[in-house]
Amino acid sequence: MYLVSNAYGLDPNRSLSQYVREHWNTESKFPGGAVNAIAQTSDGYLWIGTDRGLFRFDGFNFMQVSFSSIVDSSKVPILGLLTDASGSLWVRVQGSDVLRLKKGKFESVAYGSGRVGPHVTAVSTDRNRAVLVSDANHGTSASEEKILRGLRRPRWCPAHRL
C-alpha cells in the first residue's frame, strides 16, 4: 500500500514566470509544418509526425529523421505515432508501410509474409499496449514481434444496401 499526500509536477513555491519556456513554430526553429501526431519514447525523445515527415525533438533541437532506405522519401506525411509496451515507436506513414523503430533502426512491419501496404486506416494500442493495425484489406491485426497476426477480417456491405 502506498500513501501519497501531494505529488507536484511543478514546484508550488515558484511562479510560472520563474521557469524557462520556449515557443516553437515554423517561423522560429520548428521546420515541420502541420503536426499530425506526437509520441514520447522511453529515452525521453519527443517524436513529431508532420505533413513534411518525422522529427525527433530532444528538448532543444528538432532533427528530421530519415528512413528513406525503407520508404520512397523521408518527407512523406506521418499520419500516426505511438509507442508499444516494449518502448518501440510505431509510425503510420501516408501511402506506405507501417514502420517500427526498434533498437535504433526503422523496419517495415508485415502481415505474415506480405507487406502492410497503403490501406492502413488506423494504428492504436490495446489495454496491454500491444499494437493494433486496421487495414481495409486485412481487417484488424495485432503485433507479434515483426509480424501482424489477423484478429478480424473486414466486413463489406454491398453498395445497394447502404
C-alpha positions as CSV (number, residue, x, y, z in Angstrom):
1,M,0.0,0.0,0.0
2,Y,1.3,3.4,-1.0
3,L,0.2,6.7,0.6
4,V,0.9,10.0,-1.2
5,S,-0.1,13.2,0.4
6,N,0.9,15.5,-2.5
7,A,2.5,15.0,-5.9
8,Y,3.5,18.1,-7.8
9,G,4.7,18.4,-11.4
10,L,5.9,21.9,-10.7
11,D,7.3,23.5,-7.5
12,P,4.3,25.2,-5.8
13,N,6.6,27.8,-4.3
14,R,7.6,29.1,-7.8
15,S,5.6,31.2,-10.2
16,L,5.3,30.2,-13.8
17,S,7.5,33.1,-14.9
18,Q,10.4,31.6,-13.0
19,Y,10.5,28.6,-15.4
20,V,12.3,28.6,-18.7
21,R,10.0,28.1,-21.6
22,E,10.2,28.4,-25.3
23,H,7.7,28.7,-28.1
24,W,8.4,26.9,-31.4
25,N,6.7,27.5,-34.7
26,T,7.5,27.4,-38.4
27,E,9.0,30.9,-38.2
28,S,11.3,30.0,-35.3
29,K,13.1,26.7,-35.1
30,F,10.3,24.2,-36.0
31,P,10.7,23.0,-39.6
32,G,7.9,20.5,-39.8
33,G,4.7,22.1,-41.0
34,A,1.3,20.8,-39.8
35,V,1.6,18.4,-36.8
36,N,-0.5,15.2,-37.2
37,A,0.9,13.1,-34.2
38,I,3.2,13.2,-31.2
39,A,4.7,10.4,-29.2
40,Q,7.4,10.1,-26.5
41,T,9.7,7.2,-26.2
42,S,11.2,5.8,-23.0
43,D,14.5,7.6,-23.8
44,G,12.8,10.9,-23.4
45,Y,12.7,12.0,-27.1
46,L,9.5,13.5,-28.5
47,W,8.6,12.3,-32.0
48,I,6.6,14.6,-34.1
49,G,4.8,13.4,-37.2
50,T,4.1,16.2,-39.7
51,D,3.0,16.6,-43.2
52,R,6.7,17.1,-44.0
53,G,8.0,14.0,-42.3
54,L,9.1,12.7,-38.9
55,F,11.1,14.9,-36.5
56,R,12.8,14.0,-33.2
57,F,13.0,16.6,-30.5
58,D,15.5,16.4,-27.7
59,G,14.3,19.4,-25.7
60,F,16.5,21.8,-27.6
61,N,16.6,20.8,-31.3
62,F,14.4,19.3,-34.0
63,M,16.1,16.8,-36.2
64,Q,14.4,15.4,-39.3
65,V,14.5,11.6,-39.3
66,S,15.4,9.6,-42.4
67,F,14.0,6.2,-43.2
68,S,14.4,6.5,-47.0
69,S,16.0,3.1,-47.2
70,I,12.5,1.7,-46.3
71,V,10.1,4.1,-48.0
72,D,10.5,6.3,-51.1
73,S,11.0,9.5,-49.2
74,S,11.6,10.7,-45.6
75,K,9.5,13.8,-46.3
76,V,6.3,11.8,-46.7
77,P,3.4,12.8,-44.3
78,I,3.3,11.0,-41.0
79,L,-0.3,10.2,-40.0
80,G,0.2,8.5,-36.7
81,L,2.7,7.7,-33.9
82,L,2.6,5.5,-30.8
83,T,4.8,3.5,-28.5
84,D,4.2,-0.1,-27.6
85,A,4.7,-2.0,-24.3
86,S,8.4,-2.7,-25.2
87,G,9.0,1.0,-25.8
88,S,9.3,0.8,-29.6
89,L,8.0,3.7,-31.7
90,W,5.4,2.8,-34.4
91,V,5.0,5.1,-37.4
92,R,2.0,5.3,-39.7
93,V,3.3,6.7,-43.0
94,Q,0.8,8.0,-45.6
95,G,0.5,5.6,-48.6
96,S,3.2,3.3,-47.3
97,D,4.1,0.7,-44.7
98,V,3.7,0.9,-41.0
99,L,7.2,1.3,-39.6
100,R,8.7,0.4,-36.2
101,L,11.8,1.9,-34.6
102,K,13.4,-0.8,-32.6
103,K,16.9,-0.7,-31.1
104,G,17.6,2.5,-33.1
105,K,16.6,1.1,-36.5
106,F,13.5,1.5,-38.6
107,E,11.9,-1.6,-40.0
108,S,8.8,-2.4,-42.0
109,V,6.1,-4.4,-40.3
110,A,4.4,-7.1,-42.4
111,Y,1.2,-9.2,-42.4
112,G,2.5,-12.8,-42.3
113,S,4.8,-12.8,-45.3
114,G,3.4,-9.8,-47.0
115,R,3.9,-6.0,-46.6
116,V,1.3,-4.0,-44.8
117,G,0.5,-1.8,-47.8
118,P,-1.2,1.5,-48.4
119,H,-4.7,0.6,-47.0
120,V,-4.0,1.2,-43.3
121,T,-6.9,3.1,-41.7
122,A,-5.8,3.2,-38.1
123,V,-3.0,2.2,-35.7
124,S,-3.7,2.0,-32.0
125,T,-2.8,0.0,-28.8
126,D,-4.9,-2.2,-26.7
127,R,-5.1,-2.1,-22.8
128,N,-1.8,-4.0,-22.7
129,R,-0.1,-1.6,-25.1
130,A,0.1,-4.2,-27.9
131,V,-0.2,-2.5,-31.3
132,L,-3.4,-3.0,-33.3
133,V,-3.4,-2.1,-37.0
134,S,-6.6,-1.8,-39.0
135,D,-6.4,-2.2,-42.8
136,A,-9.2,-2.1,-45.4
137,N,-7.9,-5.4,-47.0
138,H,-6.7,-7.4,-43.9
139,G,-9.1,-6.2,-41.1
140,T,-7.7,-5.7,-37.6
141,S,-4.4,-7.3,-36.7
142,A,-2.3,-7.4,-33.5
143,S,1.5,-7.1,-33.4
144,E,3.6,-10.2,-32.6
145,E,7.3,-9.2,-32.9
146,K,7.8,-8.1,-36.5
147,I,4.6,-9.7,-37.9
148,L,0.9,-8.7,-37.6
149,R,-1.5,-11.6,-36.8
150,G,-5.0,-11.2,-38.1
151,L,-7.8,-10.8,-35.5
152,R,-10.8,-9.9,-37.6
153,R,-11.4,-9.7,-41.3
154,P,-13.1,-6.7,-42.7
155,R,-16.8,-6.9,-43.5
156,W,-18.1,-5.3,-46.6
157,C,-21.6,-4.0,-47.1
158,P,-23.0,-4.4,-50.6
159,A,-23.3,-0.9,-52.2
160,H,-27.1,-1.3,-52.8
161,R,-27.7,-1.8,-49.1
162,L,-26.2,1.5,-48.0
